Amino acid sequence: MRQGAVYMNGYLAGILTEVSPTEYVFRYDDGYFADRKMPAVSLTLPKTQQEYRSAYLFPFFSNMLSEGRNRAVQSRLLHIDEADHFGILLATARTDVAGAVTVKPL
C-alpha cells in the first residue's frame, strides 16, 4: 500500500492511497473539510467526509502525469515502470506542477 499527501496551495487537503493496482482511495483531511473557505481539490472530487474509491487512479490525478516521450524519459530517469501511474505521480507531483495541487509521498 502506497500513500500520498495531497496539498492544495500548500495546505493538506487529503490522503490518496493505492490499496492495490486496482483499488484507489481519496479522503479529505478532517481539518481541510471543516474549513468552508477551502475549495474542493477538483470538480470531480467535491468536498465530503466520505472517501472516494476507484478501480483506477482518479482521472484528476492521472491528468497530472506527463505523457508520451516526456513520460518515457521520466520513467527511465526515475527508474519507475512507465505503467506505474501512482509511482510516477508520487515522484513527480511534489513540485513544479501546473495548478495548485501537489502530491507528496507518505
ABEGO torsion letter per residue (X at the ends): XBBBBBBBGGBBAEBBBBABAABBBBBBBAAAAABAABBBABAABBBBABBBBBABBBAAAAAABBBEAAAAAAAAAAGBBAABAAAAAAAAAABGBBEABBBBBX
